[in-house]
Amino acid sequence: MTDDEVKQTILEALKAKSKSKTKFYLKDFYAMVPDMKNRDVKNIVNKMVQEGHLEYWSSGSTTLIGLKGMGKQHGEED
């Protein structure tokens, strides 16, 4: 799979799950692309954050990743 195909796979998986869950652990992304090494998936997720497709969210002790602009915190800010 190319990087663009992996990005598309991740975005489609997140959009499909967005009704019930908006933030995910990094390990959840590994399961979305099981045929890739974890380090490669992590690098692609980091690239997607830099490109503005995804964003990090931190509770202080845990860091989660989700689609940019999705989740409760964004609904409350409007």
PDB file with SEQRES, HELIX, SHEET and CRYST1 records, atoms N, CA, C and O in Angstrom:
SEQRES   1 A   78  MET THR ASP ASP GLU VAL LYS GLN THR ILE LEU GLU ALA          
SEQRES   2 A   78  LEU LYS ALA LYS SER LYS SER LYS THR LYS PHE TYR LEU          
SEQRES   3 A   78  LYS ASP PHE TYR ALA MET VAL PRO ASP MET LYS ASN ARG          
SEQRES   4 A   78  ASP VAL LYS ASN ILE VAL ASN LYS MET VAL GLN GLU GLY          
SEQRES   5 A   78  HIS LEU GLU TYR TRP SER SER GLY SER THR THR LEU ILE          
SEQRES   6 A   78  GLY LEU LYS GLY MET GLY LYS GLN HIS GLY GLU GLU ASP          
HELIX    1 AA1 ASP A    3  LYS A   17  1                                  15    
HELIX    2 AA2 LEU A   26  MET A   32  1                                   7    
HELIX    3 AA3 ASN A   38  GLU A   51  1                                  14    
HELIX    4 AA4 LYS A   72  GLU A   77  1                                   6    
SHEET    1 AA1 3 LYS A  23  PHE A  24  0                                        
SHEET    2 AA1 3 THR A  63  LEU A  67 -1                                        
SHEET    3 AA1 3 LEU A  54  SER A  58 -1                                        
CRYST1    1.000    1.000    1.000  90.00  90.00  90.00 P 1           1          
ATOM      1  N   MET A   1       0.826  -1.190   0.000  1.00  0.00           N  
ATOM      2  CA  MET A   1       0.000   0.000   0.000  1.00  0.00           C  
ATOM      3  C   MET A   1       0.870   1.255   0.000  1.00  0.00           C  
ATOM      4  O   MET A   1       1.894   1.314   0.681  1.00  0.00           O  
ATOM      5  N   THR A   2       0.460   2.232  -0.754  1.00  0.00           N  
ATOM      6  CA  THR A   2       1.177   3.502  -0.729  1.00  0.00           C  
ATOM      7  C   THR A   2       0.706   4.322   0.468  1.00  0.00           C  
ATOM      8  O   THR A   2      -0.311   4.007   1.087  1.00  0.00           O  
ATOM      9  N   ASP A   3       1.443   5.359   0.782  1.00  0.00           N  
ATOM     10  CA  ASP A   3       1.067   6.230   1.898  1.00  0.00           C  
ATOM     11  C   ASP A   3      -0.316   6.830   1.688  1.00  0.00           C  
ATOM     12  O   ASP A   3      -1.105   6.920   2.629  1.00  0.00           O  
ATOM     13  N   ASP A   4      -0.612   7.239   0.458  1.00  0.00           N  
ATOM     14  CA  ASP A   4      -1.916   7.839   0.174  1.00  0.00           C  
ATOM     15  C   ASP A   4      -3.051   6.830   0.373  1.00  0.00           C  
ATOM     16  O   ASP A   4      -4.123   7.192   0.859  1.00  0.00           O  
ATOM     17  N   GLU A   5      -2.823   5.581   0.005  1.00  0.00           N  
ATOM     18  CA  GLU A   5      -3.833   4.547   0.211  1.00  0.00           C  
ATOM     19  C   GLU A   5      -4.050   4.290   1.699  1.00  0.00           C  
ATOM     20  O   GLU A   5      -5.181   4.086   2.139  1.00  0.00           O  
ATOM     21  N   VAL A   6      -2.971   4.301   2.468  1.00  0.00           N  
ATOM     22  CA  VAL A   6      -3.073   4.104   3.916  1.00  0.00           C  
ATOM     23  C   VAL A   6      -3.842   5.267   4.537  1.00  0.00           C  
ATOM     24  O   VAL A   6      -4.709   5.053   5.385  1.00  0.00           O  
ATOM     25  N   LYS A   7      -3.533   6.490   4.123  1.00  0.00           N  
ATOM     26  CA  LYS A   7      -4.241   7.663   4.638  1.00  0.00           C  
ATOM     27  C   LYS A   7      -5.733   7.557   4.339  1.00  0.00           C  
ATOM     28  O   LYS A   7      -6.564   7.840   5.202  1.00  0.00           O  
ATOM     29  N   GLN A   8      -6.067   7.155   3.128  1.00  0.00           N  
ATOM     30  CA  GLN A   8      -7.476   7.023   2.738  1.00  0.00           C  
ATOM     31  C   GLN A   8      -8.156   5.944   3.564  1.00  0.00           C  
ATOM     32  O   GLN A   8      -9.296   6.126   3.990  1.00  0.00           O  
ATOM     33  N   THR A   9      -7.482   4.827   3.798  1.00  0.00           N  
ATOM     34  CA  THR A   9      -8.026   3.742   4.606  1.00  0.00           C  
ATOM     35  C   THR A   9      -8.311   4.226   6.028  1.00  0.00           C  
ATOM     36  O   THR A   9      -9.362   3.924   6.593  1.00  0.00           O  
ATOM     37  N   ILE A  10      -7.379   4.969   6.596  1.00  0.00           N  
ATOM     38  CA  ILE A  10      -7.546   5.488   7.956  1.00  0.00           C  
ATOM     39  C   ILE A  10      -8.713   6.471   8.011  1.00  0.00           C  
ATOM     40  O   ILE A  10      -9.549   6.388   8.910  1.00  0.00           O  
ATOM     41  N   LEU A  11      -8.777   7.396   7.064  1.00  0.00           N  
ATOM     42  CA  LEU A  11      -9.861   8.383   7.058  1.00  0.00           C  
ATOM     43  C   LEU A  11     -11.225   7.705   6.917  1.00  0.00           C  
ATOM     44  O   LEU A  11     -12.179   8.082   7.597  1.00  0.00           O  
ATOM     45  N   GLU A  12     -11.319   6.719   6.049  1.00  0.00           N  
ATOM     46  CA  GLU A  12     -12.586   6.010   5.863  1.00  0.00           C  
ATOM     47  C   GLU A  12     -12.984   5.269   7.136  1.00  0.00           C  
ATOM     48  O   GLU A  12     -14.156   5.278   7.513  1.00  0.00           O  
ATOM     49  N   ALA A  13     -12.034   4.632   7.799  1.00  0.00           N  
ATOM     50  CA  ALA A  13     -12.324   3.912   9.039  1.00  0.00           C  
ATOM     51  C   ALA A  13     -12.780   4.867  10.131  1.00  0.00           C  
ATOM     52  O   ALA A  13     -13.715   4.558  10.871  1.00  0.00           O  
ATOM     53  N   LEU A  14     -12.133   6.025  10.243  1.00  0.00           N  
ATOM     54  CA  LEU A  14     -12.515   6.998  11.261  1.00  0.00           C  
ATOM     55  C   LEU A  14     -13.895   7.575  10.990  1.00  0.00           C  
ATOM     56  O   LEU A  14     -14.685   7.751  11.918  1.00  0.00           O  
ATOM     57  N   LYS A  15     -14.193   7.870   9.740  1.00  0.00           N  
ATOM     58  CA  LYS A  15     -15.505   8.418   9.395  1.00  0.00           C  
ATOM     59  C   LYS A  15     -16.608   7.391   9.657  1.00  0.00           C  
ATOM     60  O   LYS A  15     -17.703   7.753  10.086  1.00  0.00           O  
ATOM     61  N   ALA A  16     -16.324   6.121   9.403  1.00  0.00           N  
ATOM     62  CA  ALA A  16     -17.311   5.067   9.647  1.00  0.00           C  
ATOM     63  C   ALA A  16     -17.602   4.908  11.135  1.00  0.00           C  
ATOM     64  O   ALA A  16     -18.724   4.572  11.513  1.00  0.00           O  
ATOM     65  N   LYS A  17     -16.609   5.144  11.976  1.00  0.00           N  
ATOM     66  CA  LYS A  17     -16.773   4.984  13.421  1.00  0.00           C  
ATOM     67  C   LYS A  17     -17.148   6.283  14.122  1.00  0.00           C  
ATOM     68  O   LYS A  17     -17.369   6.281  15.333  1.00  0.00           O  
ATOM     69  N   SER A  18     -17.226   7.390  13.391  1.00  0.00           N  
ATOM     70  CA  SER A  18     -17.400   8.699  14.019  1.00  0.00           C  
ATOM     71  C   SER A  18     -18.747   8.879  14.720  1.00  0.00           C  
ATOM     72  O   SER A  18     -18.880   9.771  15.558  1.00  0.00           O  
ATOM     73  N   LYS A  19     -19.738   8.062  14.402  1.00  0.00           N  
ATOM     74  CA  LYS A  19     -21.048   8.166  15.071  1.00  0.00           C  
ATOM     75  C   LYS A  19     -20.943   7.762  16.544  1.00  0.00           C  
ATOM     76  O   LYS A  19     -21.617   8.336  17.399  1.00  0.00           O  
ATOM     77  N   SER A  20     -20.097   6.774  16.831  1.00  0.00           N  
ATOM     78  CA  SER A  20     -20.013   6.265  18.193  1.00  0.00           C  
ATOM     79  C   SER A  20     -18.747   6.681  18.926  1.00  0.00           C  
ATOM     80  O   SER A  20     -18.724   6.693  20.157  1.00  0.00           O  
ATOM     81  N   LYS A  21     -17.699   7.022  18.194  1.00  0.00           N  
ATOM     82  CA  LYS A  21     -16.418   7.320  18.836  1.00  0.00           C  
ATOM     83  C   LYS A  21     -15.653   8.306  17.965  1.00  0.00           C  
ATOM     84  O   LYS A  21     -15.588   8.148  16.746  1.00  0.00           O  
ATOM     85  N   THR A  22     -15.066   9.339  18.603  1.00  0.00           N  
ATOM     86  CA  THR A  22     -14.361  10.348  17.808  1.00  0.00           C  
ATOM     87  C   THR A  22     -12.867  10.396  18.082  1.00  0.00           C  
ATOM     88  O   THR A  22     -12.117  10.957  17.283  1.00  0.00           O  
ATOM     89  N   LYS A  23     -12.419   9.827  19.182  1.00  0.00           N  
ATOM     90  CA  LYS A  23     -10.995   9.837  19.520  1.00  0.00           C  
ATOM     91  C   LYS A  23     -10.503   8.403  19.690  1.00  0.00           C  
ATOM     92  O   LYS A  23     -11.205   7.547  20.228  1.00  0.00           O  
ATOM     93  N   PHE A  24      -9.280   8.160  19.219  1.00  0.00           N  
ATOM     94  CA  PHE A  24      -8.733   6.810  19.221  1.00  0.00           C  
ATOM     95  C   PHE A  24      -7.311   6.793  19.759  1.00  0.00           C  
ATOM     96  O   PHE A  24      -6.574   7.769  19.623  1.00  0.00           O  
ATOM     97  N   TYR A  25      -6.935   5.684  20.364  1.00  0.00           N  
ATOM     98  CA  TYR A  25      -5.551   5.465  20.767  1.00  0.00           C  
ATOM     99  C   TYR A  25      -4.731   5.148  19.525  1.00  0.00           C  
ATOM    100  O   TYR A  25      -5.277   4.715  18.511  1.00  0.00           O  
ATOM    101  N   LEU A  26      -3.441   5.359  19.600  1.00  0.00           N  
ATOM    102  CA  LEU A  26      -2.563   5.043  18.475  1.00  0.00           C  
ATOM    103  C   LEU A  26      -2.661   3.568  18.110  1.00  0.00           C  
ATOM    104  O   LEU A  26      -2.604   3.221  16.930  1.00  0.00           O  
ATOM    105  N   LYS A  27      -2.808   2.698  19.100  1.00  0.00           N  
ATOM    106  CA  LYS A  27      -2.903   1.258  18.822  1.00  0.00           C  
ATOM    107  C   LYS A  27      -4.128   0.921  17.977  1.00  0.00           C  
ATOM    108  O   LYS A  27      -4.123  -0.081  17.262  1.00  0.00           O  
ATOM    109  N   ASP A  28      -5.180   1.745  18.047  1.00  0.00           N  
ATOM    110  CA  ASP A  28      -6.352   1.521  17.204  1.00  0.00           C  
ATOM    111  C   ASP A  28      -6.018   1.722  15.732  1.00  0.00           C  
ATOM    112  O   ASP A  28      -6.589   1.058  14.866  1.00  0.00           O  
ATOM    113  N   PHE A  29      -5.093   2.636  15.448  1.00  0.00           N  
ATOM    114  CA  PHE A  29      -4.674   2.876  14.068  1.00  0.00           C  
ATOM    115  C   PHE A  29      -3.870   1.689  13.538  1.00  0.00           C  
ATOM    116  O   PHE A  29      -3.934   1.369  12.351  1.00  0.00           O  
ATOM    117  N   TYR A  30      -3.116   1.040  14.423  1.00  0.00           N  
ATOM    118  CA  TYR A  30      -2.366  -0.147  13.996  1.00  0.00           C  
ATOM    119  C   TYR A  30      -3.322  -1.220  13.487  1.00  0.00           C  
ATOM    120  O   TYR A  30      -3.022  -1.910  12.513  1.00  0.00           O  
ATOM    121  N   ALA A  31      -4.474  -1.362  14.143  1.00  0.00           N  
ATOM    122  CA  ALA A  31      -5.456  -2.374  13.752  1.00  0.00           C  
ATOM    123  C   ALA A  31      -6.125  -2.024  12.418  1.00  0.00           C  
ATOM    124  O   ALA A  31      -6.589  -2.915  11.705  1.00  0.00           O  
ATOM    125  N   MET A  32      -6.176  -0.740  12.082  1.00  0.00           N  
ATOM    126  CA  MET A  32      -6.790  -0.323  10.809  1.00  0.00           C  
ATOM    127  C   MET A  32      -5.939  -0.727   9.614  1.00  0.00           C  
ATOM    128  O   MET A  32      -6.457  -0.948   8.519  1.00  0.00           O  
ATOM    129  N   VAL A  33      -4.625  -0.822   9.831  1.00  0.00           N  
ATOM    130  CA  VAL A  33      -3.701  -1.207   8.756  1.00  0.00           C  
ATOM    131  C   VAL A  33      -2.796  -2.318   9.294  1.00  0.00           C  
ATOM    132  O   VAL A  33      -1.612  -2.089   9.540  1.00  0.00           O  
ATOM    133  N   PRO A  34      -3.352  -3.523   9.478  1.00  0.00           N  
ATOM    134  CA  PRO A  34      -2.600  -4.594  10.140  1.00  0.00           C  
ATOM    135  C   PRO A  34      -1.395  -5.118   9.370  1.00  0.00           C  
ATOM    136  O   PRO A  34      -0.510  -5.731   9.967  1.00  0.00           O  
ATOM    137  N   ASP A  35      -1.336  -4.892   8.058  1.00  0.00           N  
ATOM    138  CA  ASP A  35      -0.219  -5.425   7.286  1.00  0.00           C  
ATOM    139  C   ASP A  35       0.997  -4.504   7.274  1.00  0.00           C  
ATOM    140  O   ASP A  35       1.994  -4.811   6.621  1.00  0.00           O  
ATOM    141  N   MET A  36       0.928  -3.374   7.991  1.00  0.00           N  
ATOM    142  CA  MET A  36       2.071  -2.449   8.070  1.00  0.00           C  
ATOM    143  C   MET A  36       2.718  -2.530   9.441  1.00  0.00           C  
ATOM    144  O   MET A  36       2.081  -2.918  10.421  1.00  0.00           O  
ATOM    145  N   LYS A  37       3.975  -2.164   9.497  1.00  0.00           N  
ATOM    146  CA  LYS A  37       4.677  -2.108  10.775  1.00  0.00           C  
ATOM    147  C   LYS A  37       4.120  -0.938  11.588  1.00  0.00           C  
ATOM    148  O   LYS A  37       3.736   0.092  11.034  1.00  0.00           O  
ATOM    149  N   ASN A  38       4.084  -1.116  12.906  1.00  0.00           N  
ATOM    150  CA  ASN A  38       3.546  -0.080  13.785  1.00  0.00           C  
ATOM    151  C   ASN A  38       4.255   1.259  13.607  1.00  0.00           C  
ATOM    152  O   ASN A  38       3.613   2.310  13.614  1.00  0.00           O  
ATOM    153  N   ARG A  39       5.551   1.223  13.452  1.00  0.00           N  
ATOM    154  CA  ARG A  39       6.328   2.460  13.303  1.00  0.00           C  
ATOM    155  C   ARG A  39       5.922   3.209  12.032  1.00  0.00           C  
ATOM    156  O   ARG A  39       5.834   4.437  12.036  1.00  0.00           O  
ATOM    157  N   ASP A  40       5.677   2.476  10.954  1.00  0.00           N  
ATOM    158  CA  ASP A  40       5.261   3.108   9.701  1.00  0.00           C  
ATOM    159  C   ASP A  40       3.879   3.749   9.841  1.00  0.00           C  
ATOM    160  O   ASP A  40       3.643   4.847   9.337  1.00  0.00           O  
ATOM    161  N   VAL A  41       2.964   3.051  10.532  1.00  0.00           N  
ATOM    162  CA  VAL A  41       1.628   3.602  10.762  1.00  0.00           C  
ATOM    163  C   VAL A  41       1.732   4.867  11.611  1.00  0.00           C  
ATOM    164  O   VAL A  41       1.060   5.862  11.336  1.00  0.00           O  
ATOM    165  N   LYS A  42       2.567   4.825  12.633  1.00  0.00           N  
ATOM    166  CA  LYS A  42       2.752   5.992  13.504  1.00  0.00           C  
ATOM    167  C   LYS A  42       3.269   7.181  12.698  1.00  0.00           C  
ATOM    168  O   LYS A  42       2.804   8.305  12.888  1.00  0.00           O  
ATOM    169  N   ASN A  43       4.220   6.945  11.807  1.00  0.00           N  
ATOM    170  CA  ASN A  43       4.762   8.029  10.987  1.00  0.00           C  
ATOM    171  C   ASN A  43       3.692   8.624  10.070  1.00  0.00           C  
ATOM    172  O   ASN A  43       3.643   9.839   9.879  1.00  0.00           O  
ATOM    173  N   ILE A  44       2.846   7.779   9.509  1.00  0.00           N  
ATOM    174  CA  ILE A  44       1.778   8.270   8.638  1.00  0.00           C  
ATOM    175  C   ILE A  44       0.751   9.062   9.444  1.00  0.00           C  
ATOM    176  O   ILE A  44       0.280  10.106   8.991  1.00  0.00           O  
ATOM    177  N   VAL A  45       0.402   8.576  10.630  1.00  0.00           N  
ATOM    178  CA  VAL A  45      -0.550   9.308  11.484  1.00  0.00           C  
ATOM    179  C   VAL A  45       0.030  10.674  11.856  1.00  0.00           C  
ATOM    180  O   VAL A  45      -0.684  11.676  11.825  1.00  0.00           O  
ATOM    181  N   ASN A  46       1.299  10.721  12.202  1.00  0.00           N  
ATOM    182  CA  ASN A  46       1.937  12.001  12.516  1.00  0.00           C  
ATOM    183  C   ASN A  46       1.908  12.945  11.312  1.00  0.00           C  
ATOM    184  O   ASN A  46       1.682  14.146  11.463  1.00  0.00           O  
ATOM    185  N   LYS A  47       2.136  12.401  10.129  1.00  0.00           N  
ATOM    186  CA  LYS A  47       2.091  13.203   8.911  1.00  0.00           C  
ATOM    187  C   LYS A  47       0.676  13.743   8.680  1.00  0.00           C  
ATOM    188  O   LYS A  47       0.500  14.887   8.261  1.00  0.00           O  
ATOM    189  N   MET A  48      -0.325  12.908   8.960  1.00  0.00           N  
ATOM    190  CA  MET A  48      -1.719  13.337   8.789  1.00  0.00           C  
ATOM    191  C   MET A  48      -2.083  14.451   9.769  1.00  0.00           C  
ATOM    192  O   MET A  48      -2.881  15.329   9.440  1.00  0.00           O  
ATOM    193  N   VAL A  49      -1.507  14.422  10.964  1.00  0.00           N  
ATOM    194  CA  VAL A  49      -1.712  15.510  11.930  1.00  0.00           C  
ATOM    195  C   VAL A  49      -1.083  16.787  11.394  1.00  0.00           C  
ATOM    196  O   VAL A  49      -1.694  17.854  11.456  1.00  0.00           O  
ATOM    197  N   GLN A  50       0.127  16.686  10.871  1.00  0.00           N  
ATOM    198  CA  GLN A  50       0.808  17.861  10.311  1.00  0.00           C  
ATOM    199  C   GLN A  50       0.052  18.441   9.125  1.00  0.00           C  
ATOM    200  O   GLN A  50       0.033  19.657   8.934  1.00  0.00           O  
ATOM    201  N   GLU A  51      -0.570  17.582   8.332  1.00  0.00           N  
ATOM    202  CA  GLU A  51      -1.319  18.030   7.156  1.00  0.00           C  
ATOM    203  C   GLU A  51      -2.691  18.589   7.525  1.00  0.00           C  
ATOM    204  O   GLU A  51      -3.350  19.205   6.687  1.00  0.00           O  
ATOM    205  N   GLY A  52      -3.129  18.382   8.767  1.00  0.00           N  
ATOM    206  CA  GLY A  52      -4.406  18.922   9.207  1.00  0.00           C  
ATOM    207  C   GLY A  52      -5.592  17.994   9.068  1.00  0.00           C  
ATOM    208  O   GLY A  52      -6.728  18.428   9.259  1.00  0.00           O  
ATOM    209  N   HIS A  53      -5.369  16.725   8.741  1.00  0.00           N  
ATOM    210  CA  HIS A  53      -6.469  15.770   8.628  1.00  0.00           C  
ATOM    211  C   HIS A  53      -6.895  15.254  10.004  1.00  0.00           C  
ATOM    212  O   HIS A  53      -8.078  15.038  10.263  1.00  0.00           O  
ATOM    213  N   LEU A  54      -5.908  15.064  10.875  1.00  0.00           N  
ATOM    214  CA  LEU A  54      -6.147  14.545  12.218  1.00  0.00           C  
ATOM    215  C   LEU A  54      -5.642  15.552  13.245  1.00  0.00           C  
ATOM    216  O   LEU A  54      -4.917  16.490  12.911  1.00  0.00           O  
ATOM    217  N   GLU A  55      -6.038  15.342  14.508  1.00  0.00           N  
ATOM    218  CA  GLU A  55      -5.535  16.187  15.577  1.00  0.00           C  
ATOM    219  C   GLU A  55      -5.334  15.358  16.835  1.00  0.00           C  
ATOM    220  O   GLU A  55      -6.008  14.351  17.053  1.00  0.00           O  
ATOM    221  N   TYR A  56      -4.398  15.803  17.652  1.00  0.00           N  
ATOM    222  CA  TYR A  56      -4.161  15.176  18.941  1.00  0.00           C  
ATOM    223  C   TYR A  56      -5.096  15.797  19.959  1.00  0.00           C  
ATOM    224  O   TYR A  56      -5.432  16.978  19.866  1.00  0.00           O  
ATOM    225  N   TRP A  57      -5.519  14.998  20.935  1.00  0.00           N  
ATOM    226  CA  TRP A  57      -6.291  15.486  22.069  1.00  0.00           C  
ATOM    227  C   TRP A  57      -5.686  14.840  23.304  1.00  0.00           C  
ATOM    228  O   TRP A  57      -5.444  13.633  23.326  1.00  0.00           O  
ATOM    229  N   SER A  58      -5.443  15.640  24.327  1.00  0.00           N  
ATOM    230  CA  SER A  58      -4.813  15.112  25.534  1.00  0.00           C  
ATOM    231  C   SER A  58      -5.653  15.428  26.755  1.00  0.00           C  
ATOM    232  O   SER A  58      -6.150  16.544  26.909  1.00  0.00           O  
ATOM    233  N   SER A  59      -5.807  14.439  27.620  1.00  0.00           N  
ATOM    234  CA  SER A  59      -6.501  14.633  28.888  1.00  0.00           C  
ATOM    235  C   SER A  59      -5.505  15.020  29.973  1.00  0.00           C  
ATOM    236  O   SER A  59      -5.893  15.297  31.108  1.00  0.00           O  
ATOM    237  N   GLY A  60      -4.250  15.040  29.632  1.00  0.00           N  
ATOM    238  CA  GLY A  60      -3.197  15.301  30.598  1.00  0.00           C  
ATOM    239  C   GLY A  60      -2.367  14.058  30.848  1.00  0.00           C  
ATOM    240  O   GLY A  60      -1.150  14.132  31.014  1.00  0.00           O  
ATOM    241  N   SER A  61      -3.039  12.908  30.875  1.00  0.00           N  
ATOM    242  CA  SER A  61      -2.312  11.661  31.082  1.00  0.00           C  
ATOM    243  C   SER A  61      -2.389  10.742  29.875  1.00  0.00           C  
ATOM    244  O   SER A  61      -1.583   9.821  29.739  1.00  0.00           O  
ATOM    245  N   THR A  62      -3.347  10.984  29.008  1.00  0.00           N  
ATOM    246  CA  THR A  62      -3.561  10.138  27.839  1.00  0.00           C  
ATOM    247  C   THR A  62      -3.671  11.002  26.593  1.00  0.00           C  
ATOM    248  O   THR A  62      -4.321  12.047  26.607  1.00  0.00           O  
ATOM    249  N   THR A  63      -3.041  10.568  25.532  1.00  0.00           N  
ATOM    250  CA  THR A  63      -3.147  11.278  24.260  1.00  0.00           C  
ATOM    251  C   THR A  63      -3.943  10.428  23.287  1.00  0.00           C  
ATOM    252  O   THR A  63      -3.632   9.260  23.056  1.00  0.00           O  
ATOM    253  N   LEU A  64      -4.967  11.035  22.726  1.00  0.00           N  
ATOM    254  CA  LEU A  64      -5.810  10.369  21.746  1.00  0.00           C  
ATOM    255  C   LEU A  64      -5.716  11.128  20.425  1.00  0.00           C  
ATOM    256  O   LEU A  64      -5.265  12.273  20.389  1.00  0.00           O  
ATOM    257  N   ILE A  65      -6.140  10.488  19.351  1.00  0.00           N  
ATOM    258  CA  ILE A  65      -6.069  11.077  18.017  1.00  0.00           C  
ATOM    259  C   ILE A  65      -7.438  10.937  17.373  1.00  0.00           C  
ATOM    260  O   ILE A  65      -8.086   9.897  17.487  1.00  0.00           O  
ATOM    261  N   GLY A  66      -7.873  11.992  16.697  1.00  0.00           N  
ATOM    262  CA  GLY A  66      -9.165  11.946  16.030  1.00  0.00           C  
ATOM    263  C   GLY A  66      -9.193  12.833  14.805  1.00  0.00           C  
ATOM    264  O   GLY A  66      -8.232  13.545  14.514  1.00  0.00           O  
ATOM    265  N   LEU A  67     -10.303  12.784  14.092  1.00  0.00           N  
ATOM    266  CA  LEU A  67     -10.483  13.646  12.932  1.00  0.00           C  
ATOM    267  C   LEU A  67     -10.525  15.100  13.395  1.00  0.00           C  
ATOM    268  O   LEU A  67     -11.127  15.410  14.423  1.00  0.00           O  
ATOM    269  N   LYS A  68      -9.906  15.960  12.663  1.00  0.00           N  
ATOM    270  CA  LYS A  68      -9.878  17.372  13.021  1.00  0.00           C  
ATOM    271  C   LYS A  68     -11.298  17.936  12.999  1.00  0.00           C  
ATOM    272  O   LYS A  68     -12.033  17.764  12.026  1.00  0.00           O  
ATOM    273  N   GLY A  69     -11.668  18.610  14.086  1.00  0.00           N  
ATOM    274  CA  GLY A  69     -12.974  19.248  14.172  1.00  0.00           C  
ATOM    275  C   GLY A  69     -14.099  18.361  14.669  1.00  0.00           C  
ATOM    276  O   GLY A  69     -15.246  18.803  14.730  1.00  0.00           O  
ATOM    277  N   MET A  70     -13.800  17.121  15.026  1.00  0.00           N  
ATOM    278  CA  MET A  70     -14.838  16.188  15.488  1.00  0.00           C  
ATOM    279  C   MET A  70     -14.757  16.041  17.003  1.00  0.00           C  
ATOM    280  O   MET A  70     -13.692  16.210  17.598  1.00  0.00           O  
ATOM    281  N   GLY A  71     -15.873  15.730  17.607  1.00  0.00           N  
ATOM    282  CA  GLY A  71     -15.905  15.434  19.035  1.00  0.00           C  
ATOM    283  C   GLY A  71     -16.658  16.478  19.828  1.00  0.00           C  
ATOM    284  O   GLY A  71     -16.990  17.554  19.331  1.00  0.00           O  
ATOM    285  N   LYS A  72     -16.920  16.125  21.090  1.00  0.00           N  
ATOM    286  CA  LYS A  72     -17.691  17.002  21.971  1.00  0.00           C  
ATOM    287  C   LYS A  72     -17.054  18.366  22.170  1.00  0.00           C  
ATOM    288  O   LYS A  72     -17.744  19.386  22.158  1.00  0.00           O  
ATOM    289  N   GLN A  73     -15.733  18.390  22.353  1.00  0.00           N  
ATOM    290  CA  GLN A  73     -15.074  19.652  22.648  1.00  0.00           C  
ATOM    291  C   GLN A  73     -15.264  20.667  21.533  1.00  0.00           C  
ATOM    292  O   GLN A  73     -15.271  21.869  21.796  1.00  0.00           O  
ATOM    293  N   HIS A  74     -15.416  20.220  20.312  1.00  0.00           N  
ATOM    294  CA  HIS A  74     -15.612  21.158  19.181  1.00  0.00           C  
ATOM    295  C   HIS A  74     -17.049  21.655  19.130  1.00  0.00           C  
ATOM    296  O   HIS A  74     -17.289  22.791  18.721  1.00  0.00           O  
ATOM    297  N   GLY A  75     -18.000  20.838  19.532  1.00  0.00           N  
ATOM    298  CA  GLY A  75     -19.389  21.253  19.567  1.00  0.00           C  
ATOM    299  C   GLY A  75     -19.636  22.298  20.634  1.00  0.00           C  
ATOM    300  O   GLY A  75     -20.489  23.169  20.465  1.00  0.00           O  
ATOM    301  N   GLU A  76     -18.896  22.222  21.738  1.00  0.00           N  
ATOM    302  CA  GLU A  76     -19.048  23.148  22.835  1.00  0.00           C  
ATOM    303  C   GLU A  76     -18.399  24.496  22.548  1.00  0.00           C  
ATOM    304  O   GLU A  76     -18.789  25.508  23.129  1.00  0.00           O  
ATOM    305  N   GLU A  77     -17.409  24.517  21.654  1.00  0.00           N  
ATOM    306  CA  GLU A  77     -16.686  25.744  21.375  1.00  0.00           C  
ATOM    307  C   GLU A  77     -17.466  26.682  20.454  1.00  0.00           C  
ATOM    308  O   GLU A  77     -17.209  27.886  20.448  1.00  0.00           O  
ATOM    309  N   ASP A  78     -18.405  26.158  19.682  1.00  0.00           N  
ATOM    310  CA  ASP A  78     -19.138  26.986  18.721  1.00  0.00           C  
ATOM    311  C   ASP A  78     -20.028  28.001  19.394  1.00  0.00           C  
ATOM    312  O   ASP A  78     -20.708  28.771  18.716  1.00  0.00           O  
TER     313      ASP A  78                                                      
END                                                                             
